[in-house]
């Protein structure tokens, strides 16, 4: 169950890093990692944020079943 919590933190941090890279790419006007459009960064970050939410919900579900 601790693995769910750690995976949620890791994927949330990755999502934030990708959002920071998108901001840097937008401000500097250059392409990072070959992405020409900023929307690709937000699509990747969205996936990591959804994974973080899923891991937190799984962690809470395991805690509820464990308490009963």
Secondary structure per residue as TSV (DSSP state, phi and psi in degrees):
chain	resnum	aa	ss	phi	psi
A	1	X	-	360.0	-31.0
A	2	X	H	-66.3	-26.9
A	3	X	H	-63.3	-38.4
A	4	X	H	-61.6	-42.2
A	5	X	H	-67.1	-41.7
A	6	X	H	-67.7	-38.8
A	7	X	H	-66.1	-36.6
A	8	X	H	-64.8	-44.3
A	9	X	H	-63.9	-44.0
A	10	X	H	-63.7	-45.3
A	11	X	H	-71.5	-32.3
A	12	X	H	-65.3	-41.8
A	13	X	H	-66.4	-39.1
A	14	X	H	-63.2	-39.2
A	15	X	H	-62.4	-41.5
A	16	X	H	-66.1	-40.7
A	17	X	H	-62.4	-41.4
A	18	X	H	-65.6	-37.9
A	19	X	H	-64.9	-38.0
A	20	X	H	-65.6	-41.5
A	21	X	H	-62.7	-37.2
A	22	X	H	-64.4	-41.2
A	23	X	H	-65.0	-41.6
A	24	X	H	-63.3	-42.9
A	25	X	H	-64.1	-39.5
A	26	X	H	-68.8	-42.7
A	27	X	H	-71.1	-42.8
A	28	X	H	-79.8	-22.0
A	29	X	-	76.4	12.8
A	30	X	-	-105.5	166.9
A	31	X	-	-98.5	129.2
A	32	X	S	-105.8	133.4
A	33	X	T	60.0	22.2
A	34	X	T	81.7	5.1
A	35	X	-	-82.9	120.0
A	36	X	-	-86.2	-26.0
A	37	X	S	-116.0	139.8
A	38	X	T	-68.3	-24.7
A	39	X	H	-60.9	-26.2
A	40	X	H	-66.1	-34.4
A	41	X	H	-64.5	-43.3
A	42	X	H	-68.7	-32.1
A	43	X	H	-65.4	-43.5
A	44	X	H	-67.0	-42.5
A	45	X	H	-64.3	-38.4
A	46	X	H	-59.9	-40.9
A	47	X	H	-63.1	-41.6
A	48	X	H	-68.6	-37.6
A	49	X	H	-66.7	-39.5
A	50	X	H	-65.0	-37.8
A	51	X	H	-64.7	-38.8
A	52	X	H	-64.1	-42.8
A	53	X	H	-63.3	-43.3
A	54	X	H	-60.4	-43.0
A	55	X	H	-65.9	-38.7
A	56	X	H	-67.6	-39.3
A	57	X	H	-65.9	-38.9
A	58	X	H	-65.1	-38.9
A	59	X	H	-63.0	-44.2
A	60	X	H	-66.1	-37.5
A	61	X	H	-64.4	-38.7
A	62	X	H	-68.2	-36.4
A	63	X	H	-66.9	-38.9
A	64	X	H	-66.9	-41.6
A	65	X	H	-68.6	-32.7
A	66	X	H	-71.3	-33.3
A	67	X	H	-73.3	-28.1
A	68	X	-	-76.6	360.0
